Amino acid sequence: MNIIRTTAIELTTIPAIAYKQKLASGGAGIRILRLDQDAVAVFTIERRTGEVTPYGIVDKSLFPDEAIDEAIDVTTGLPYSSRGKIKVTVFEEKKEAEDVEETEVEKIDMVDSEEYKAIVERYTDERGKLNYQLMNKDFIQFASRSSTVAEMVDKGIDSEEILLFIVKSRATFISGKKESLSDKDVEFLMETLDEIDPRGAFKELNAHIRRMLTKK
């Protein structure tokens, strides 16, 4: 079974690897696996603030706060993809990391969509992380020159609806598709991008839309 997660990054604070993973309850979580012993810690991530909450019991002697902070830092911005299970070495014996059932998401999965893959390919930097500043700049440029966006602003259309139109239009163009995603699919696409950086994938674009509405 493929798991919706990021690449695994080795930590420097403790002998462990960490990756971000989709949760069945919605949103994302961080999974940390010790390499020197059979120990795992899972944390849920609050979408808007980026704060983490332990998912079950976490032994702080094995997973100190500095290791959790590092895991958050190194996985922020890493894009999701469908990946197989990870094989790690513990006491020089290979074992397969078991991913918990929370990865079986009932919501529409946009990670394998052409639109998501095209956005990741276009805006991923040399560190393998999504460059949100570049993505927002591109989307803002489109919003500034779009006659449809200008008409929506003049009519006082809600900012969320304008954001939906902009993301739908850019995702269609970037992926080279002739048909646009449904509004619901675009909402899931934005939610997935938000999970990669919980502080908001389109924060600058949202601010730009609000400024446009204020000036109308």
N, CA, C and O of each residue as an XYZ file, in Angstrom:
864
protein
N       0.832     -1.188      0.000
C       0.000      0.000      0.000
C       0.871      1.243      0.000
O       1.812      1.339      0.788
N       0.571      2.200     -0.875
C       1.299      3.451     -0.884
C       0.794      4.360      0.229
O      -0.402      4.406      0.514
N       1.706      5.070      0.844
C       1.399      5.975      1.934
C       1.541      7.401      1.425
O       2.506      7.719      0.730
N       0.583      8.268      1.767
C       0.688      9.669      1.390
C       1.565     10.363      2.418
O       1.125     10.634      3.535
N       2.809     10.653      2.042
C       3.734     11.278      2.980
C       4.827     11.998      2.216
O       4.906     11.923      0.990
N       5.664     12.694      2.959
C       6.828     13.358      2.372
C       8.009     12.397      2.385
O       7.900     11.271      2.870
N       9.126     12.845      1.852
C      10.360     12.079      1.993
C      10.750     12.061      3.474
O      10.326     12.925      4.241
N      11.548     11.088      3.865
C      12.020     10.982      5.248
C      13.355     11.704      5.382
O      14.255     11.525      4.561
N      13.472     12.518      6.420
C      14.689     13.304      6.656
C      15.340     12.836      7.951
O      14.661     12.654      8.962
N      16.667     12.641      7.919
C      17.386     12.229      9.122
C      17.594     13.436     10.043
O      18.003     14.506      9.594
N      17.309     13.252     11.324
C      17.475     14.321     12.296
C      18.904     14.348     12.834
O      19.619     13.348     12.777
N      19.307     15.502     13.353
C      20.649     15.644     13.928
C      20.610     15.662     15.457
O      21.622     15.402     16.107
N      19.447     15.969     16.027
C      19.347     16.067     17.484
C      19.275     14.703     18.154
O      19.764     14.534     19.271
N      18.675     13.742     17.488
C      18.610     12.358     17.983
C      18.797     11.427     16.790
O      18.578     11.848     15.654
N      19.200     10.164     17.013
C      19.301      9.223     15.891
C      17.908      8.793     15.449
O      17.346      7.834     15.977
N      17.364      9.509     14.481
C      15.994      9.240     14.050
C      15.755      9.842     12.677
O      16.526     10.676     12.200
N      14.667      9.401     12.048
C      14.205     10.019     10.818
C      12.791     10.535     11.061
O      12.088     10.064     11.954
N      12.386     11.513     10.248
C      11.057     12.092     10.410
C      10.452     12.363      9.045
O      11.158     12.662      8.082
N       9.132     12.253      8.978
C       8.420     12.635      7.763
C       7.018     13.081      8.120
O       6.493     12.732      9.177
N       6.411     13.857      7.227
C       5.040     14.314      7.408
C       4.115     13.362      6.675
O       4.462     12.833      5.619
N       2.929     13.145      7.242
C       2.033     12.103      6.755
C       0.580     12.577      6.826
O       0.201     13.274      7.767
N      -0.226     12.207      5.843
C      -1.648     12.541      5.872
C      -2.374     11.701      6.927
O      -2.012     10.554      7.188
N      -3.394     12.297      7.518
C      -4.171     11.611      8.543
C      -5.603     11.399      8.070
O      -6.161     12.240      7.365
N      -6.191     10.277      8.457
C      -7.558      9.958      8.058
C      -8.553     10.960      8.620
O      -9.603     11.206      8.025
N      -8.219     11.533      9.764
C      -9.112     12.509     10.388
C      -9.042     13.863      9.706
O      -9.778     14.782     10.066
N      -8.163     13.990      8.727
C      -7.951     15.250      8.046
C      -6.704     15.932      8.559
O      -6.330     15.754      9.718
N      -6.058     16.707      7.714
C      -4.836     17.385      8.133
C      -3.617     16.480      8.038
O      -3.626     15.453      7.360
N      -2.564     16.898      8.743
C      -1.283     16.205      8.632
C      -0.734     15.857     10.001
O      -1.157     16.403     11.021
N       0.211     14.942     10.001
C       0.915     14.570     11.222
C       2.378     14.356     10.924
O       2.760     14.143      9.773
N       3.192     14.411     11.945
C       4.624     14.131     11.804
C       4.934     12.822     12.516
O       4.510     12.609     13.652
N       5.661     11.964     11.855
C       6.041     10.662     12.401
C       7.554     10.633     12.560
O       8.281     10.898     11.602
N       8.042     10.312     13.766
C       9.476     10.240     14.045
C       9.825      8.816     14.447
O       9.198      8.252     15.344
N      10.825      8.228     13.787
C      11.243      6.860     14.062
C      12.685      6.856     14.543
O      13.577      7.313     13.828
N      12.922      6.352     15.733
C      14.286      6.213     16.241
C      15.019      5.166     15.418
O      14.428      4.171     15.000
N      16.319      5.394     15.183
C      17.136      4.457     14.435
C      17.956      3.551     15.343
O      18.484      2.534     14.892
N      18.066      3.911     16.616
C      18.888      3.133     17.530
C      18.073      2.176     18.389
O      18.638      1.361     19.118
N      16.749      2.272     18.308
C      15.883      1.363     19.052
C      14.478      1.402     18.452
O      14.147      2.280     17.655
N      13.669      0.435     18.854
C      12.328      0.315     18.289
C      11.376      1.269     19.003
O      10.686      0.876     19.943
N      11.340      2.518     18.557
C      10.495      3.535     19.183
C       9.996      4.509     18.124
O      10.750      4.942     17.253
N       8.706      4.845     18.217
C       8.068      5.730     17.239
C       7.218      6.755     17.977
O       6.614      6.445     19.004
N       7.174      7.968     17.458
C       6.293      9.012     17.993
C       5.536      9.661     16.844
O       6.106      9.931     15.786
N       4.251      9.907     17.057
C       3.411     10.539     16.036
C       2.759     11.774     16.645
O       2.293     11.746     17.784
N       2.733     12.862     15.868
C       2.139     14.114     16.322
C       1.190     14.642     15.254
O       1.487     14.565     14.061
N       0.058     15.174     15.678
C      -0.843     15.842     14.740
C      -0.441     17.311     14.644
O       0.112     17.875     15.588
N      -0.722     17.920     13.503
C      -0.337     19.314     13.266
C      -1.589     20.158     13.086
O      -2.430     19.863     12.237
N      -1.709     21.207     13.887
C      -2.835     22.131     13.738
C      -2.633     22.921     12.451
O      -1.603     23.570     12.267
N      -3.619     22.862     11.565
C      -3.457     23.386     10.215
C      -3.095     24.864     10.167
O      -2.234     25.255      9.379
N      -3.728     25.694     10.987
C      -3.523     27.134     10.888
C      -2.307     27.634     11.652
O      -1.648     28.575     11.210
N      -1.999     27.024     12.787
C      -0.911     27.525     13.627
C       0.387     26.753     13.462
O       1.462     27.278     13.750
N       0.297     25.508     12.999
C       1.487     24.672     12.883
C       1.879     24.001     14.175
O       2.887     23.296     14.217
N       1.103     24.202     15.245
C       1.415     23.583     16.535
C       1.159     22.073     16.475
O       0.245     21.612     15.791
N       1.990     21.307     17.209
C       1.869     19.853     17.187
C       1.297     19.348     18.505
O       1.525     19.930     19.565
N       0.547     18.251     18.414
C      -0.027     17.602     19.586
C       0.302     16.120     19.518
O       0.109     15.510     18.466
N       0.791     15.514     20.597
C       1.122     14.079     20.566
C      -0.094     13.229     20.208
O      -1.189     13.438     20.730
N       0.114     12.272     19.315
C      -0.925     11.322     18.934
C      -0.635     10.038     19.704
O       0.070      9.155     19.213
N      -1.182      9.942     20.908
C      -0.851      8.827     21.785
C       0.237      9.242     22.768
O       0.556     10.425     22.895
N       0.802      8.259     23.460
C       1.823      8.519     24.471
C       3.197      8.700     23.805
O       3.595      7.909     22.950
N       3.908      9.756     24.217
C       5.240     10.029     23.690
C       6.234     10.072     24.846
O       6.041     10.813     25.809
N       7.294      9.277     24.747
C       8.347      9.239     25.759
C       9.303     10.403     25.492
O      10.068     10.377     24.528
N       9.254     11.431     26.359
C      10.080     12.619     26.141
C      11.573     12.331     26.290
O      12.401     13.091     25.787
N      11.923     11.250     26.971
C      13.338     10.909     27.080
C      13.881     10.413     25.739
O      15.072     10.543     25.459
N      13.003      9.844     24.916
C      13.402      9.359     23.592
C      13.140     10.405     22.505
O      13.839     10.448     21.493
N      12.122     11.248     22.728
C      11.737     12.256     21.743
C      11.641     13.623     22.425
O      10.543     14.115     22.684
N      12.795     14.233     22.717
C      12.804     15.525     23.405
C      12.245     16.644     22.527
O      12.110     16.487     21.313
N      11.929     17.756     23.145
C      11.313     18.879     22.426
C      12.181     19.373     21.274
O      11.667     19.735     20.216
N      13.503     19.387     21.481
C      14.372     19.899     20.416
C      14.318     19.006     19.168
O      14.453     19.494     18.046
N      14.119     17.700     19.370
C      13.996     16.791     18.236
C      12.665     17.009     17.514
O      12.600     16.952     16.286
N      11.614     17.256     18.283
C      10.305     17.529     17.692
C      10.356     18.827     16.894
O       9.831     18.900     15.783
N      10.996     19.859     17.469
C      11.132     21.140     16.767
C      11.909     20.964     15.460
O      11.555     21.548     14.436
N      12.979     20.148     15.506
C      13.762     19.909     14.294
C      12.932     19.175     13.256
O      12.999     19.491     12.068
N      12.146     18.192     13.697
C      11.310     17.433     12.771
C      10.300     18.343     12.073
O      10.048     18.198     10.877
N       9.728     19.273     12.821
C       8.794     20.234     12.224
C       9.511     21.088     11.191
O       9.011     21.294     10.086
N      10.690     21.586     11.561
C      11.436     22.490     10.684
C      11.855     21.814      9.380
O      11.692     22.387      8.303
N      12.395     20.599      9.472
C      12.934     19.956      8.266
C      11.841     19.410      7.347
O      12.091     19.188      6.162
N      10.633     19.191      7.875
C       9.559     18.655      7.029
C       8.625     19.731      6.497
O       7.864     19.477      5.563
N       8.670     20.933      7.077
C       7.826     22.027      6.582
C       8.216     22.378      5.153
O       9.388     22.616      4.861
N       7.233     22.408      4.273
C       7.487     22.742      2.874
C       7.763     21.559      1.985
O       7.769     21.695      0.761
N       7.997     20.378      2.581
C       8.224     19.197      1.755
C       6.890     18.745      1.139
O       5.900     18.616      1.859
N       6.849     18.509     -0.149
C       5.586     18.101     -0.787
C       5.247     16.643     -0.521
O       6.131     15.806     -0.341
N       3.956     16.358     -0.499
C       3.471     14.986     -0.378
C       3.682     14.218     -1.686
O       3.774     14.808     -2.763
N       3.757     12.904     -1.567
C       3.644     12.015     -2.726
C       3.227     10.649     -2.195
O       3.302     10.389     -0.994
N       2.788      9.782     -3.099
C       2.417      8.422     -2.702
C       3.683      7.586     -2.617
O       4.375      7.401     -3.618
N       3.987      7.082     -1.436
C       5.243      6.365     -1.218
C       4.987      5.044     -0.521
O       3.986      4.876      0.176
N       5.899      4.114     -0.715
C       5.803      2.829     -0.034
C       6.309      2.939      1.384
O       6.705      4.016      1.830
N       6.299      1.821      2.096
C       6.774      1.819      3.480
C       8.287      1.998      3.534
O       9.001      1.666      2.588
N       8.759      2.528      4.659
C      10.178      2.802      4.846
C      10.856      1.629      5.534
O      10.304      1.042      6.464
N      12.054      1.290      5.075
C      12.853      0.269      5.757
C      13.950      0.960      6.540
O      14.747      1.705      5.971
N      13.996      0.721      7.829
C      15.000      1.334      8.690
C      15.842      0.255      9.339
O      15.427     -0.900      9.442
N      17.042      0.648      9.780
C      17.940     -0.286     10.447
C      17.939     -0.013     11.943
O      18.283      1.085     12.381
N      17.558     -0.998     12.712
C      17.546     -0.895     14.169
C      18.363     -2.060     14.727
O      18.061     -3.223     14.457
N      19.414     -1.740     15.518
C      20.305     -2.780     16.040
C      20.831     -3.675     14.919
O      20.958     -4.890     15.074
N      21.137     -3.033     13.775
C      21.696     -3.698     12.615
C      20.761     -4.761     12.031
O      21.201     -5.653     11.306
N      19.499     -4.660     12.344
C      18.504     -5.539     11.719
C      17.510     -4.680     10.970
O      16.980     -3.711     11.515
N      17.256     -5.033      9.717
C      16.318     -4.238      8.933
C      14.886     -4.569      9.331
O      14.522     -5.734      9.496
N      14.093     -3.533      9.481
C      12.669     -3.744      9.733
C      11.882     -2.749      8.898
O      12.394     -1.699      8.508
N      10.652     -3.091      8.634
C       9.796     -2.218      7.831
C       8.970     -1.362      8.773
O       8.309     -1.876      9.675
N       9.011     -0.060      8.562
C       8.238      0.848      9.405
C       6.762      0.701      9.084
O       6.347      0.851      7.935
N       5.973      0.405     10.111
C       4.536      0.232      9.907
C       3.838      1.574     10.036
O       3.891      2.217     11.085
N       3.182      1.988      8.962
C       2.454      3.242      8.977
C       1.048      2.987      9.473
O       0.364      2.082      8.996
N       0.622      3.785     10.431
C      -0.672      3.554     11.067
C      -1.815      3.801     10.086
O      -1.650      4.472      9.068
N      -2.965      3.248     10.414
C      -4.100      3.293      9.507
C      -4.660      4.690      9.284
O      -5.523      4.883      8.427
N      -4.175      5.668     10.049
C      -4.673      7.020      9.888
C      -4.361      7.590      8.513
O      -4.927      8.614      8.129
N      -3.449      6.932      7.746
C      -3.109      7.419      6.419
C      -4.198      7.120      5.397
O      -4.166      7.661      4.292
N      -5.144      6.284      5.738
C      -6.193      5.936      4.787
C      -7.256      7.023      4.800
O      -8.224      6.956      5.558
N      -7.061      8.025      3.946
C      -7.886      9.212      3.959
C      -9.153      8.994      3.150
O      -9.101      8.537      2.009
N     -10.289      9.322      3.746
C     -11.558      9.167      3.058
C     -11.837     10.332      2.113
O     -12.611     10.197      1.165
N     -11.207     11.471      2.373
C     -11.413     12.625      1.513
C     -10.799     12.390      0.143
O     -10.007     11.468     -0.050
N     -11.183     13.250     -0.816
C     -10.603     13.169     -2.154
C      -9.105     13.426     -2.049
O      -8.681     14.412     -1.446
N      -8.309     12.547     -2.631
C      -6.860     12.665     -2.557
C      -6.346     13.368     -3.807
O      -6.442     12.827     -4.908
N      -5.800     14.570     -3.643
C      -5.302     15.346     -4.775
C      -3.810     15.150     -5.012
O      -3.267     15.705     -5.967
N      -3.136     14.375     -4.169
C      -1.683     14.221     -4.282
C      -1.272     13.617     -5.618
O      -0.229     13.975     -6.164
N      -2.084     12.703     -6.149
C      -1.749     12.073     -7.420
C      -2.386     12.782     -8.616
O      -2.289     12.291     -9.741
N      -3.026     13.910     -8.397
C      -3.642     14.656     -9.498
C      -2.569     15.357    -10.325
O      -1.504     15.705     -9.815
N      -2.863     15.558    -11.599
C      -1.914     16.249    -12.477
C      -1.687     17.682    -12.022
O      -0.588     18.220    -12.158
N      -2.739     18.301    -11.478
C      -2.630     19.688    -11.031
C      -1.663     19.820     -9.856
O      -0.806     20.703     -9.850
N      -1.801     18.940     -8.864
C      -0.919     18.986     -7.699
C       0.528     18.712     -8.123
O       1.442     19.431     -7.718
N       0.730     17.689     -8.926
C       2.083     17.335     -9.355
C       2.730     18.471    -10.138
O       3.923     18.737     -9.987
N       1.931     19.149    -10.986
C       2.473     20.252    -11.789
C       2.872     21.428    -10.902
O       3.907     22.054    -11.132
N       2.061     21.731     -9.895
C       2.385     22.817     -8.968
C       3.655     22.492     -8.193
O       4.525     23.349     -8.037
N       3.767     21.258     -7.708
C       4.962     20.840     -6.966
C       6.205     20.944     -7.846
O       7.243     21.441     -7.409
N       6.094     20.475     -9.081
C       7.245     20.513     -9.994
C       7.659     21.950    -10.306
O       8.849     22.253    -10.382
N       6.686     22.823    -10.486
C       6.973     24.198    -10.878
C       7.597     25.017     -9.747
O       8.465     25.853     -9.996
N       7.161     24.785     -8.508
C       7.555     25.671     -7.412
C       8.464     25.024     -6.359
O       8.729     25.644     -5.329
N       8.940     23.817     -6.583
C       9.862     23.184     -5.636
C      11.271     23.723     -5.849
O      11.753     23.787     -6.981
N      11.935     24.114     -4.753
C      13.272     24.681     -4.867
C      14.340     23.599     -4.784
O      14.034     22.408     -4.754
N      15.598     24.031     -4.747
C      16.725     23.093     -4.766
C      16.812     22.272     -3.483
O      17.501     21.253     -3.455
N      16.128     22.693     -2.423
C      16.127     21.929     -1.163
C      15.018     20.882     -1.147
O      14.888     20.125     -0.186
N      14.217     20.842     -2.215
C      13.120     19.898     -2.277
C      11.861     20.388     -1.583
O      10.935     19.610     -1.352
N      11.818     21.697     -1.243
C      10.661     22.269     -0.564
C       9.901     23.194     -1.499
O      10.480     23.795     -2.404
N       8.598     23.303     -1.271
C       7.791     24.207     -2.074
C       8.152     25.653     -1.744
O       8.221     26.041     -0.578
N       8.378     26.437     -2.791
C       8.694     27.847     -2.616
C       7.379     28.629     -2.651
O       6.897     29.004     -3.720
N       6.812     28.867     -1.475
C       5.509     29.522     -1.405
C       5.577     30.985     -1.852
O       4.614     31.518     -2.402
N       6.716     31.621     -1.614
C       6.861     33.016     -2.034
C       6.766     33.128     -3.553
O       6.086     34.012     -4.072
N       7.444     32.237     -4.258
C       7.398     32.234     -5.721
C       5.993     31.904     -6.224
O       5.498     32.540     -7.155
N       5.353     30.911     -5.606
C       4.013     30.524     -6.022
C       3.027     31.676     -5.828
O       2.227     31.971     -6.716
N       3.087     32.327     -4.661
C       2.192     33.447     -4.406
C       2.447     34.602     -5.368
O       1.501     35.234     -5.837
N       3.705     34.882     -5.665
C       4.042     35.953     -6.604
C       3.429     35.672     -7.973
O       2.867     36.567     -8.604
N       3.538     34.435     -8.423
C       2.982     34.030     -9.713
C       1.458     34.180     -9.720
O       0.884     34.718    -10.668
N       0.816     33.705     -8.665
C      -0.641     33.761     -8.587
C      -1.127     35.204     -8.455
O      -2.179     35.546     -8.995
N      -0.384     36.052     -7.750
C      -0.750     37.460     -7.607
C      -0.641     38.182     -8.942
O      -1.488     39.012     -9.272
N       0.397     37.870     -9.711
C       0.543     38.472    -11.038
C      -0.643     38.120    -11.921
O      -1.155     38.965    -12.654
N      -1.075     36.870    -11.845
C      -2.246     36.457    -12.615
C      -3.479     37.229    -12.161
O      -4.249     37.714    -12.990
N      -3.669     37.344    -10.846
C      -4.838     38.042    -10.296
C      -4.858     39.506    -10.728
O      -5.924     40.066    -10.984
N      -3.686     40.122    -10.809
C      -3.591     41.549    -11.133
C      -3.942     41.840    -12.584
O      -4.425     42.927    -12.902
N      -3.701     40.864    -13.476
C      -3.959     41.117    -14.886
C      -5.220     40.426    -15.415
O      -5.571     40.583    -16.584
N      -5.895     39.666    -14.557
C      -7.091     38.934    -14.990
C      -8.318     39.849    -15.018
O      -8.659     40.470    -14.011
N      -8.974     39.928    -16.174
C     -10.194     40.732    -16.296
C     -11.329     40.105    -15.491
O     -12.190     40.812    -14.967
N     -11.327     38.771    -15.395
C     -12.365     38.094    -14.619
C     -12.233     38.423    -13.144
O     -13.232     38.670    -12.469
N     -11.004     38.428    -12.639
C     -10.780     38.784    -11.238
C     -11.208     40.232    -10.999
O     -11.822     40.543     -9.978
N     -10.881     41.114    -11.947
C     -11.261     42.526    -11.811
C     -12.781     42.674    -11.731
O     -13.292     43.466    -10.939
N     -13.500     41.906    -12.556
C     -14.964     41.951    -12.540
C     -15.511     41.422    -11.215
O     -16.468     41.969    -10.668
N     -14.902     40.362    -10.707
C     -15.337     39.801     -9.421
C     -15.126     40.800     -8.290
O     -15.961     40.925     -7.394
N     -13.993     41.514     -8.341
C     -13.695     42.525     -7.320
C     -14.708     43.660     -7.399
O     -15.215     44.112     -6.373
N     -15.009     44.130     -8.631
C     -15.972     45.216     -8.818
C     -17.355     44.850     -8.275
O     -18.086     45.710     -7.783
N     -17.701     43.570     -8.370
C     -19.002     43.105     -7.892
C     -19.000     42.808     -6.391
O     -20.035     42.490     -5.806
N     -17.805     42.919     -5.773
C     -17.704     42.654     -4.343
C     -17.861     41.185     -3.985
O     -18.359     40.846     -2.911
N     -17.428     40.311     -4.900
C     -17.507     38.869     -4.654
C     -16.646     38.513     -3.445
O     -15.600     39.123     -3.223
N     -17.079     37.541     -2.675
C     -16.358     37.108     -1.479
C     -14.921     36.704     -1.830
O     -14.671     36.105     -2.876
N     -13.988     37.041     -0.943
C     -12.568     36.773     -1.195
C     -12.279     35.287     -1.375
O     -11.401     34.921     -2.156
N     -13.017     34.413     -0.655
C     -12.800     32.973     -0.781
C     -13.170     32.495     -2.181
O     -12.514     31.614     -2.736
N     -14.216     33.074     -2.745
C     -14.631     32.690     -4.100
C     -13.615     33.166     -5.137
O     -13.346     32.470     -6.117
N     -13.059     34.342     -4.917
C     -12.029     34.859     -5.823
C     -10.776     33.990     -5.738
O     -10.174     33.651     -6.756
N     -10.391     33.631     -4.507
C      -9.236     32.751     -4.323
C      -9.454     31.429     -5.041
O      -8.545     30.922     -5.698
N     -10.643     30.871     -4.921
C     -10.956     29.599     -5.576
C     -10.787     29.716     -7.083
O     -10.222     28.824     -7.715
N     -11.269     30.806     -7.662
C     -11.149     31.015     -9.110
C      -9.687     31.118     -9.532
O      -9.281     30.521    -10.529
N      -8.893     31.877     -8.769
C      -7.486     32.069     -9.124
C      -6.723     30.755     -9.076
O      -5.981     30.429    -10.003
N      -6.904     29.995     -7.992
C      -6.192     28.717     -7.858
C      -6.643     27.741     -8.934
O      -5.821     27.030     -9.511
N      -7.937     27.703     -9.205
C      -8.450     26.807    -10.250
C      -7.849     27.162    -11.607
O      -7.430     26.280    -12.355
N      -7.810     28.448    -11.918
C      -7.291     28.893    -13.212
C      -5.813     28.586    -13.365
O      -5.381     28.088    -14.404
N      -5.033     28.884    -12.324
C      -3.596     28.640    -12.403
C      -3.278     27.150    -12.419
O      -2.382     26.715    -13.143
N      -4.004     26.368    -11.626
C      -3.760     24.917    -11.602
C      -4.047     24.305    -12.962
O      -3.326     23.416    -13.417
N      -5.108     24.785    -13.613
C      -5.450     24.284    -14.947
C      -4.365     24.644    -15.944
O      -3.954     23.808    -16.749
N      -3.895     25.895    -15.894
C      -2.868     26.356    -16.831
C      -1.543     25.632    -16.605
O      -0.932     25.144    -17.556
N      -1.100     25.560    -15.358
C       0.201     24.965    -15.046
C       0.248     23.488    -15.420
O       1.281     22.985    -15.863
N      -0.880     22.794    -15.238
C      -0.917     21.362    -15.550
C      -1.178     21.094    -17.030
O      -1.094     19.948    -17.473
N      -1.492     22.133    -17.797
C      -1.753     21.964    -19.222
C      -3.061     21.262    -19.517
O      -3.238     20.686    -20.590
N      -3.979     21.311    -18.564
C      -5.275     20.652    -18.743
C      -6.230     21.565    -19.518
O      -6.130     22.790    -19.449
N      -7.145     20.953    -20.248
C      -8.158     21.722    -20.974
C      -9.397     21.952    -20.117
O     -10.109     22.941    -20.292
N      -9.647     21.034    -19.194
C     -10.799     21.172    -18.317
C     -10.348     21.473    -16.898
O      -9.353     20.929    -16.419
N     -11.095     22.350    -16.232
C     -10.747     22.744    -14.867
C     -11.259     21.725    -13.861
O     -12.187     20.968    -14.142
N     -10.647     21.717    -12.697
C     -11.134     20.910    -11.584
C     -12.470     21.457    -11.101
O     -12.790     22.623    -11.336
N     -13.237     20.631    -10.436
C     -14.459     21.106     -9.798
C     -14.078     21.977     -8.604
O     -12.949     21.908     -8.119
N     -15.011     22.791     -8.134
C     -14.736     23.641     -6.975
C     -14.319     22.801     -5.770
O     -13.415     23.178     -5.025
N     -14.984     21.661     -5.584
C     -14.674     20.798     -4.453
C     -13.249     20.246     -4.548
O     -12.535     20.183     -3.547
N     -12.839     19.846     -5.757
C     -11.483     19.341     -5.935
C     -10.447     20.438     -5.675
O      -9.392     20.183     -5.095
N     -10.762     21.659     -6.110
C      -9.842     22.777     -5.870
C      -9.709     23.042     -4.375
O      -8.618     23.342     -3.890
N     -10.817     22.933     -3.642
C     -10.767     23.109     -2.186
C      -9.854     22.069     -1.546
O      -9.085     22.393     -0.641
N      -9.935     20.814     -2.013
C      -9.059     19.772     -1.481
C      -7.609     20.001     -1.894
O      -6.689     19.694     -1.135
N      -7.400     20.545     -3.110
C      -6.053     20.870     -3.560
C      -5.445     21.940     -2.665
O      -4.292     21.816     -2.252
N      -6.199     22.984     -2.360
C      -5.713     24.046     -1.486
C      -5.461     23.522     -0.079
O      -4.495     23.917      0.574
N      -6.329     22.635      0.383
C      -6.160     22.051      1.716
C      -4.872     21.244      1.789
O      -4.154     21.304      2.787
N      -4.577     20.489      0.733
C      -3.346     19.697      0.694
C      -2.119     20.603      0.712
O      -1.154     20.324      1.422
N      -2.149     21.681     -0.061
C      -1.027     22.620     -0.079
C      -0.880     23.317      1.268
O       0.237     23.601      1.702
N      -1.997     23.594      1.930
C      -1.958     24.197      3.270
C      -1.316     23.256      4.286
O      -0.639     23.709      5.209
N      -1.522     21.955      4.124
C      -0.967     20.976      5.056
C       0.557     20.950      4.990
O       1.224     20.659      5.983
N       1.105     21.257      3.810
C       2.554     21.248      3.645
C       3.181     22.384      4.448
O       4.253     22.225      5.034
N       2.507     23.527      4.470
C       2.929     24.636      5.314
C       1.705     25.128      6.066
O       0.926     25.908      5.519
N       1.513     24.689      7.313
C       0.289     24.989      8.055
C      -0.013     26.472      8.235
O      -1.141     26.836      8.569
N       0.969     27.325      8.020
C       0.727     28.749      8.214
C      -0.017     29.370      7.036
O      -0.347     30.556      7.069
N      -0.282     28.582      6.001
C      -1.098     29.074      4.899
C      -0.336     29.179      3.599
O       0.547     30.023      3.453
N      -0.680     28.314      2.647
C       0.010     28.309      1.369
C      -0.239     29.595      0.583
O       0.639     30.063     -0.141
N      -1.431     30.163      0.727
C      -1.799     31.326     -0.075
C      -1.993     32.570      0.786
O      -2.876     33.383      0.515
N      -1.179     32.717      1.810
C      -1.318     33.846      2.731
C      -1.126     35.176      2.002
O      -1.933     36.090      2.174
N      -0.071     35.302      1.189
C       0.189     36.544      0.470
C      -0.887     36.810     -0.580
O      -1.301     37.953     -0.776
N      -1.334     35.759     -1.249
C      -2.388     35.927     -2.257
C      -3.689     36.385     -1.604
O      -4.380     37.255     -2.136
N      -4.021     35.809     -0.464
C      -5.223     36.214      0.270
C      -5.150     37.686      0.664
O      -6.132     38.419      0.549
N      -3.980     38.109      1.127
C      -3.801     39.512      1.520
C      -3.964     40.427      0.310
O      -4.544     41.508      0.414
N      -3.452     39.988     -0.831
C      -3.571     40.782     -2.063
C      -5.035     40.907     -2.478
O      -5.469     41.983     -2.890
N      -5.789     39.837     -2.375
C      -7.216     39.862     -2.730
C      -7.971     40.821     -1.811
O      -8.818     41.588     -2.268
N      -7.662     40.774     -0.531
C      -8.331     41.669      0.416
C      -8.015     43.133      0.114
O      -8.878     44.000      0.247
N      -6.774     43.401     -0.291
C      -6.408     44.778     -0.657
C      -7.172     45.232     -1.896
O      -7.616     46.377     -1.978
N      -7.320     44.326     -2.860
C      -8.069     44.654     -4.075
C      -9.531     44.968     -3.746
O     -10.115     45.888     -4.318
N     -10.113     44.208     -2.832
C     -11.504     44.437     -2.467
C     -11.661     45.750     -1.687
O     -12.680     46.429     -1.806
N     -10.659     46.093     -0.903
C     -10.712     47.330     -0.117
C     -10.643     48.560     -1.006
O     -11.259     49.585     -0.714
N      -9.882     48.450     -2.107
C      -9.673     49.591     -2.995
C     -10.785     49.778     -4.019
O     -10.833     50.804     -4.698
N     -11.672     48.808     -4.138
C     -12.685     48.882     -5.220
C     -13.648     50.083     -5.025
O     -14.550     50.289     -5.837
